[in-house]
Amino acid sequence: MSATATAPKLTFACKTADVAVGKPRIVPYGRLSVGIFQLEDGYAALLNICPHRAGQLCEGPISGTTRQTDKAEFVYERAGELIRCAWHGWEFDIRSGKCLVDDRLKARTFPVHVDGDDIYLEMGR
């Protein structure tokens, strides 16, 4: 008996022109919403709910962070790869949804598919 792979359910989200670098496009997802981000290497999508205290995660600033070093120096890195929740400032990796402060927290991510000028989100099977 062989398992048959089912195609992912793709939902149209927006046009590529609707998503600017550094400013996510917030699109509806049932009663909730999803933020779509344009990164240097493509697009990413996060549920617009912060897993810390349920704030509107994708409406916070996009930023980078400082690298931990053994010296008394300030090294800023990962510019444009993190979203900071507007409520409490918790930072999350836009691609993976992982929280930088607490490994137990992760924002929900969605695979993004681009077909021409259209962006689709993979919402489940």
Beta strands, then each sheet from edge to edge (+ up, - down):
strand 1: 10-15
strand 2: 25-29
strand 3: 32-39
strand 4: 42-47
strand 5: 62-66
strand 6: 76-84
strand 7: 91-93
strand 8: 109-110
strand 9: 112-115
strand 10: 118-122
sheet 1: 1+ 10- 9+
sheet 2: 2+ 3- 4+ 8-
sheet 3: 5+ 6- 7+
end
